[in-house]
Amino acid sequence: MFASLRRRVASILTPPGQDFRPPLIAVAVVVGIPVSWLSAGINLVLGSPVETVLVNLLAGFAIFGLFWFARRTGRYRLTFTFAAVVLFLVVFPWLFFTGGGFYGGMPVFFMFAIAFSAIILEGAALWILVPLELVTYGACLVAAYRYPEMVTYYDTQLGVLVDIAFSILATGTAMVVSVRMLVAIYERNRRQLQDRNTELAQVDEAKTEFLAMVAHELNTPLTVIRAHADESARHLSSRAEDDQDVRNLEVIEAESERLARLVTQLLELARINDGGMAVRVAPHNLDTIVQQTLQAYRPVWSLYGNTIEAKRGSAAPEVLVDRERVIQILVNLISNAVRHTSRGRVTIGISEAGDFAELSVADTGVGIAPALLEQLGDRPLRGRGDGVRSARDAGLGVGLVITKHLVVAQGGEFSITSAVGEGTTVRCTFPLVAASAR
């Protein structure tokens, strides 16, 4: 029976929805109705005027009616605003003057009204009604002090004591229940947020695992396709009449290579998301890494008719890096540059600035639109626009996400500057060995 009653009360105190205000209004109602009727009985016993008793009785019924209206319509804020105007600005001041003025419990109810209104109201109602309550109650106190004849006092000290004690107990109960309600709502929302975060973490982990699995499984058929295409190209290269077939096979090889790069990038991205992409730094000459990489990959990058060159006078600093990861960074950046540059120039430069060496890759390609530039390096692109050639774009920005992660993981910084039609420059910094030794 007690459990059933508890559930019934809880259903009344927790109207549907996430807003905390309806439950607090329900608390005010559950406390306010018996307080009004008990106040009527106490006033009757203490010999207060009949109209005071009747006002308290009617206030209880009015509170019940307003709450019933709010439950039926869901318009809790409108209902409370109306109640605040009628009860707090009209009934409370009247009860102050008929219930002992300073020598009674109504000043306690004044404080409760101000505090509760400040919590429940919002917007224009908050900034109008709360100051109006402050002014009204202040005026009541001043009027009772200046014109004591306006106040109906209790005949005995016992009456004063009972009224003050009842006011403190009633408002204290309402505030305690309200605070406990807020704590319960906070705990409920916190648990829901924790559960939601756990679900999202599980979804993210499953997505990462699926991405890694798909990328890994794609490698096998890609290897077979590339091997057969290469074998067929060698077989047909000696037969002049099959020039078109040779060109078709070259396209297959090129697109297979592009897809293989994308699969590799997806695997790397999955490792980044899983926290398994580590770097092992050691002292290396940055210029040597650049020259060796250019020599190894120049035939591939020259397919688009671009000139690949190292900037004259570049520095040759000793840096603390993971050599293989720096090669991966350089390959990603130059591959991006040549794919978006046609018969132009890609320039690789090295310089020193403070405790860091800077590696830059600049091209004279189509450039990148500002809207896309903001996304590059932080997350894969969700769409393509000016400055991205879809036929050549193998990574949708995935390569730059990986590149930025690798640069930051080695203690450096990553930045991109670009303008449509003027080319793009990517800069990466790496810590100098001399600086790390200090």
N, C-alpha and C positions, 0 to 999 in steps of 0.2 A: 504493500500500500504506500509506504513511504517513497519507494523507488518510483512508483507511478506518479505520485504527486510531484516528485522532483523533476521527472521528465516533462510533466505538464507545465511547471513553472519555467523550466528551461526553454520550452517551445515559445512561451510568451515573451521571455526576455531576449530571445535570439530570433528576431524576424529574419526572413530570407535576405541574402545579399551580403556583400563584403564590407559595407560601410559600418563603422563603429557607432554612428550616431543613433540609429534606431534602437539598438539594445540599451543605450544609455537613457533614451527617452522612455523606454519601457520600464527601466529601473525607477526613474522619476515617478512614473505612473503608479507602479506597484507600491512604492513608499508613500507617494503623495496622497493617494486615496485614503488609506487608514489614518495618516497624519491629519488630514482635514477633518475626518469624522471624530477622531480622538480629541482633536482640538475643540471641536464643537461641544463634546461631552465635558471636557475640562472647563471650558468657559461657562457652561451651564451650571456646573457644580460651584464654580468660583463666584457666581452671581453676576456675570458679565451681561451687558445689554442683549436683549433677545435678537436684535438684528445681527449682532456679532455671531451668535450661535447659528443663525440661519445662513449667513454668508459662508461659514465654514462647511456646513452641510451641503450647500449648493456647489461650493468649490469642488468637493469630492465627486459629486455627480457630473459636474462639468468636465473634470479631468477624465473620468471614465468615458464620457461621450466623445471627447476629442480623441482619446486613444482608440476607441472603436472605429472612428472615422479614418484614422491613420492606418489601422490594420486593414480596413476594407479597400482603401484607395492607394496605399503605399506612399502617401504624401506626408511623410514624417516631418520634414523640415518646415513645410508650410504650416502644419498643425502646431509645431513647437513655437514657430514665430508668432502665430495668433495667440497661443497660450501665454507667451512671454509678455505680449502687449497687454492682455486682459488681466492676468494674474499678477505679474511682477510689477506692472506700472500703474495698475488701478486698485486691485484687491489688496496687495501687500501694503501700500501706503495707507489705505483706509484702515486696515487691521492694526497698523502701527499706532494710529491716533486713538483707536478704540480699545487697544490692548495694552496700555501702560506706557507707551512711548519709550523713553530711555529705560524705564523700570519694568521691562518686560522682555520677551524673547524675540520680538520681531527684528531687531538689528541683526541677530544671528541669521534669520531667514533672508535678510537683505544681502548678507555676504554670500549665502548659498545661491541666491538668484543670480548675482553677478558672475560668480565662478561657473555655474552651470551654463549660463548663456554664452560665456566666452568659449566654452568647450563645444557646445552644440552648434551655435550659429556660425555662419561664414559669409563672406562677400559683403554686400551692402547692408544686409540685416545685422551682421556683426558690428560694423563700424557705425551704425545708427543706433541700434537698441542698447548695446552695452554702455556707450557714453550717456545715453538718455537715462538709463537706470542709475548710473552714478550721479548724474545731476539731480534726478528725482529724489533718490534716497538722501543725498546731501541736503536738499531743500527741506525734506521732512525733519531731519535732525536739527537744522537751523530753526525751522518754524516751531518745533517742540521746545527748544531752548528759549526762544524769544517770546513765544506765546504759550506758556504752559497751560493756560485755560482751555486750549484746543484739545488737550489730551485727557482721555478717561483713564484714571489710575485704578489699580486694584486696591481693595479696601484693607487687605492685610498683607504682612510680609510673607506669609505662607503662600498667598496667591502669586506674588512676584516670584518666589522661589520655584514654585511648581511650573509656572509658565516658562521661566528661563531654562530650567532643567529639561522640560519637555522639548523645547526648541533645540537645545544642544544635542539631545539624544536623537531627535528626528533627523536633523540635518547631518549629524555625524554618521548615522546609519546609512543615509542616502549616499554620502560621499564614500564610505567604506565599500558599499556594494558596487558603486560606480567604478572605483579604482580596481577592485577585484575583477570586475567585468572587463575592464581594459587590459588587465594582465592576462586574463584568459584568452581574449581575442589576440593579443600579441603572441602568446605561446602557440595558439592554433595556427596563426599565419606563419610563425617561424618553422613549425613542423612541416607545414605544407610546402614552404620554400625549400627546406632541406630535402624533402621527398622529391620535389621537382628537380632540384640540382642533381640528386642521385640518378634520377631517370635520364636527365640530359647527359650526364657523364657516361652512363651505360650506352646511350645511343651514339655518343661521339666515339667511344671505344669500339663499338660494333662497326661504325662507319670506317674507322681507321683500319680495322682488321680486314674488312671487305675490300677496301681500296688496295691494301697490300696484296691480298689474295688474288684479286683480278689482275693487277699489274704483273704479279709473278706468273700467273697462268698464261698471260698473253706473250710472255717472252718465248715460250716453246714454239708455238706456231710461227711467230715472227722469225725465229732463227731458221726454221725449215723453209719459209718463203724466201728469205734472203739467200740461203744457200742454193736453192733451186734456180732462183733468178740469176744469180751469179754464174752458175754452171751453164745455163741456157745462153747467157750473153756471150760467154767464151765460145760456145759451140757455134753460134750464129755469126760471130764477128768476122770469120773468114769467108763468108758468103755475101758478096756485094748485093745480090738481089733481095737480101733480107734486111736491108737498112732500116725499114720501118719497124720490123720486129725487134731489131736491136734497140732502137730508140724507145719502143714500148717497154722493153725489159729494163732499160736504164731508168725510166720513170718509176717502174715497179720497185727497183732497188732504192731509188731516192726516197720514195714515199715510205718504203719499209724502214729505211734508216730514220726518217723523220718520226715515224710511229714508235720505233724502238727508243728514240730519245725521250719521247713523251712518257713511255712506260717507265723508263729509268727515273724520270723526274717524279712520276707518281709514287714510285717506291721510296724515293728520297723524302718526298712530302709526308708519306705515311710514317717514316722513321722520325721526322721532325715532330709530328703530332704525338707520337708515342714516346718521345724523349730519348730515342735510341740512336740519334745521329751525333756521334762524338767526334772531337778533333784531338789530334796529338801534335802539339807544337814542338818545334825544335828550330835552331838557328839555320837559316837558308839565305842565299843571295837572291833577292827578288828579280834582278835583271836576268840572271841565269835561268830562272824558272820561266820567265817570259820568252827568252830567246829559244829555249828548247821546245816550248809549246808552239810557238810560231812555226818553227821548222817542221814539227811533226804534223800540224794540221793545215799548213798553208795550201796544199793541193785541194783540200776539201773546200776551204773558204774561198778559193779563187774561182769557183764554179759560177758565181754570180757576176763575174767581170769586175770585181772591186780590187782596189789596190790596198794591201795590208802592209802597214809600215810601223816601225817603232820611231817615236819622236827623237830627233837628234838631241844630244846633250842630256839624255835622261840619266838619272842617278842609278847607282848600283848598290843600294843599301843592304845591310844584313838585317833580316827581319825574323821575328819569332813567330813562325806559322806552321801549319800542317801543309807540307809541300803538295800532296795529292789534292787536298781541298783547294789550294790556290790555283792549281791547274784546272780543276773543275770550275772554279769561279771564272777564270779567264776564258775557258772554252764556252761557257754559257754566255758571257758578255759579248765575245766576238761573234759567236753564232747568231745571237740576236741582231747584232749590228749588220752583218752581211745579209741576213734575210730581209732586212728592211731598208737596204741600200742597193741601188742598181747602178753599176758602172760609176761608183763613187770612191770614196777613200775612208778607210778605217784606220785610225791612229791610236797607238798604244803608248802611253807616257808614264814615266816614273819620276817622282820628286820626293823631297823630304820637307816636312813641316813640323818643327818641334820634336816631339818624341815619337813621331809616326812617319811612315813612308806612305805615299799616296800612289795608287795605281789607277790610271784613268783610261777609259776606252771611249773614243769619240768617233762618230760617223757623220757622213754628209747625207744621210737618208731622209726619209719623208717626215721624221719627227713624230712626236706623240701629242695628241690633244690634251689640254689641261685636265679635262674630266677623267681621262684614263691615267694620266700621270699621277694623280692623287692616290690611285689604287695600287700601282705597280710597286712590288716589293713587300707590301703588307698582306695581300691576299690575291688568289687567282682572279682574273678578270671574269666578270659575269656577262660581259657583252663586248663586242668589238665596235670600234668607231674609226674616225679619221686617225691615220698614223699607224694602223695595224693592218697588215695585209693578210687576210684570212687564208689565202692559198699557201702562205709560207709560215704562218704562225704555228709552231709546233708545240707551244707550251701554254698559251693563254695566260702568260705571266707567271706560270708555275716556276720556271727556271729562275726568275728574278726573286721570287719568294725564298727559294732554296739558297740563292746567292747571298741575299741579305742575311739570312740566318747563319750561313757559314762565316761571313765577315764579322758579324757581331760576336759569334762564338769564339773567334780568335782575338777578341779585344779591340776590334776596329769599328769603323762607322761606314755607312752606305748611303749614297745620295744619287739622285737622278735629276738632270736639268735637260730640258728639251723645248723646242718650238716647232710647230708644224711647218714643214718645208725647209727647215734650216738644220735638221739633224738632232742627234741626241748625244749626251755625254754622261757616262756613269763613272762615279768615283768611289773607290774603296780604300780605306786606310788600314795599315797593319802596324803593330808596335815594333819599334826598332830594338835590336838586341842590346845596343849600347844603353838605351834608356831603361830597359828592364834590369840591367846589371847594376844600376845606380841605387 
